[in-house]
Amino acid sequence: MIKRYAPALLLAVFALSLLAGCGGKDAASARKKDRPDYVSKGDEGTITGKVIFVGTPPQLEAINMTGDAACAASGDASPDVIVINNGRLKNVFVYVRGAGVDDYRFPVGPPAVLDQKNCRYVPHVLGVQAGQTLRITNSDQTDHNVHPTPKKNQGFNISQAHGDQAIERRFDNEEVMIPVQCNQHNWMRANIGVLDHPFFAVSGDDGSFTIKNVPPGDYTLVFWHEVYGEQSVPVKVAARSTVTQDAEYKPDAMGKPAVFLRVAPTVVVP
Amino acid sequence: MSSRATTIDAKPNRGLHLFAIFVAVLTVVLLLAGALVTSNEAGDSVPDWPLSFGRWLIASGRFNGGVRYEYSHRFIAGTVSFATFILAVWAWFGDRRRWVKRFALVVFGGILAQAMIGGVRVLFPSYKPLIAVPHALIAQSFFGAIVALAVFTSRSWFNRHEVRPDGGGLALRRLTALSLGVVLGQLVLGAGFRHGAFGLLPHALGAVAVAVVIAWTAAATLRRHRDDRYLARPAWLLLILLVVQLTLGVLAYITRMAVAGQPLAGVADFFARLQLAPLPSLSLQQPVEPMISLTAAHLVIGALTLATVVVLTLRSHQVLAPQAEAVEAGANALASSPRKAAV
């Protein structure tokens, strides 16, 4: 009995999983369309801060690029999944959540660029708005394949040889984060955060970040790091204020998971 | 003891048997190549199929990084497919047994189906676990079928064997069939773990089940038929492979967690980490040695375990009397010996 219907059951499960994936996207895009456009009152504020790494930075092995001579020739084999400079953590995706930004539609910015340079994705962590064009370029003397694996968006896997034209794609649904990998060079990883609004930033070399033009309101400020995980803290953005909200990551003795330490915000109202 | 003996109305074809062994060895190489593709996260490095970057033979400049693993896997797969085609044709014309001819054709159909599933895996990367797990299962099953073909064409299979009673306890014919099922199930669980369909717990429980069933099967074989090398040798080999496989599995997991930035803190931590949910990403920055070699070796030893179980299963079904026949023989023996019956 089971044997007879097993193939049909497998097919049904496969079809159902496809249908389930399609239904979610339709509902999300319908909700987005219902939102009103945001109208600026000129009283937007700024959230700024830095991400601090507490403890001894992990000792990561150098990347083994011997599989591709063109990559090895770049001479830079330093890992990029954890980058800590003088106690500051780079590549933390910082974004806001709250009615003040989630209930409105915001204009989509110009194309964001993800380059492949020295056999790395540059930048390693990138934020884009849903519907914003993502231009993927290859500045290397070797071939790559660009392979994002989203759960709420359309994935793709495209080979991009040296000298090929830029690839342009869009992600239409919010998703934090979408991992991107080059399967030709298994150390090449990037992460793309897709949000419906433009209020996000990525911590730089000095761990600092700045999110400008945030509508006044109460928000949750979310910090995401690909190894140390996601944590959040409430922030209040008053009209025309600048909120300084630092964050500290303190990994446990084994290096993971991170213990998140809140630092009281400083609010400056001019 | 039953006086019945195995007889085959045909002569062994040595060339066909050697070629079946050759295809089996080639298949091990293919399995190893497939394992290296997964361990190096190179499965999607060539985005098109059946061509590779639009060509059958890629330019040498393309043979870099992950493409080396993926393209080698495709090339070896093509070679195995062609060799299996030759094997099927050879069996069709070179073996008198009709069921062997048909079985060889089915095996060839299996490698074609496997190639198709591999293609679907490449063309639909979003469904990786859903497709990769059947791909892994069919790969191992194909290997088992090739080994079976090698057994069916071997001289020892054609030799005259006295059909013997099995002895007490669960019949070895059933035990070996159970072993085959458990090992195949464990291969599915291992592939599911490896491709991120679920966590380690099912695979770890499967390892316990495999260890128990294999040890039981091998011990029963050796206890009942130690004097018969035809059965005893694969049983000994099974025990050795089991120990090696369990060791490799634990080592592969330990190194995998270390590479993923979550090194194990001890035995208690090892058990505490057993979970249903898939593990986080395979590696912190990139897969490294010895994780790659250990995992690939674990997969190959798993395949060899399956092959050995196939051999033992086929041989025990060939030379051991079915339970009903054994019961009848036992009853006859008792009837002809009043003293024993009284005891």
Boltz contact constraints between the chains, C-beta under 6 A:
constraints:
  - contact:
      token1: [A, 67]
      token2: [B, 65]
      max_distance: 6.0
  - contact:
      token1: [A, 68]
      token2: [B, 64]
      max_distance: 6.0
  - contact:
      token1: [A, 68]
      token2: [B, 65]
      max_distance: 6.0
  - contact:
      token1: [A, 79]
      token2: [B, 285]
      max_distance: 6.0
  - contact:
      token1: [A, 81]
      token2: [B, 284]
      max_distance: 6.0
  - contact:
      token1: [A, 81]
      token2: [B, 285]
      max_distance: 6.0
  - contact:
      token1: [A, 145]
      token2: [B, 45]
      max_distance: 6.0
  - contact:
      token1: [A, 145]
      token2: [B, 47]
      max_distance: 6.0
  - contact:
      token1: [A, 147]
      token2: [B, 44]
      max_distance: 6.0
  - contact:
      token1: [A, 155]
      token2: [B, 126]
      max_distance: 6.0
  - contact:
      token1: [A, 157]
      token2: [B, 44]
      max_distance: 6.0
  - contact:
      token1: [A, 157]
      token2: [B, 47]
      max_distance: 6.0
  - contact:
      token1: [A, 157]
      token2: [B, 125]
      max_distance: 6.0
  - contact:
      token1: [A, 159]
      token2: [B, 47]
      max_distance: 6.0
  - contact:
      token1: [A, 183]
      token2: [B, 42]
      max_distance: 6.0
  - contact:
      token1: [A, 183]
      token2: [B, 44]
      max_distance: 6.0
  - contact:
      token1: [A, 183]
      token2: [B, 45]
      max_distance: 6.0
  - contact:
      token1: [A, 183]
      token2: [B, 66]
      max_distance: 6.0
  - contact:
      token1: [A, 184]
      token2: [B, 45]
      max_distance: 6.0
  - contact:
      token1: [A, 184]
      token2: [B, 65]
      max_distance: 6.0
  - contact:
      token1: [A, 184]
      token2: [B, 66]
      max_distance: 6.0
  - contact:
      token1: [A, 184]
      token2: [B, 67]
      max_distance: 6.0
  - contact:
      token1: [A, 185]
      token2: [B, 65]
      max_distance: 6.0
  - contact:
      token1: [A, 186]
      token2: [B, 40]
      max_distance: 6.0
  - contact:
      token1: [A, 186]
      token2: [B, 41]
      max_distance: 6.0
  - contact:
      token1: [A, 186]
      token2: [B, 286]
      max_distance: 6.0
  - contact:
      token1: [A, 186]
      token2: [B, 287]
      max_distance: 6.0
  - contact:
      token1: [A, 187]
      token2: [B, 285]
      max_distance: 6.0
  - contact:
      token1: [A, 187]
      token2: [B, 286]
      max_distance: 6.0
  - contact:
      token1: [A, 255]
      token2: [B, 261]
      max_distance: 6.0
  - contact:
      token1: [A, 256]
      token2: [B, 261]
      max_distance: 6.0
  - contact:
      token1: [A, 256]
      token2: [B, 262]
      max_distance: 6.0
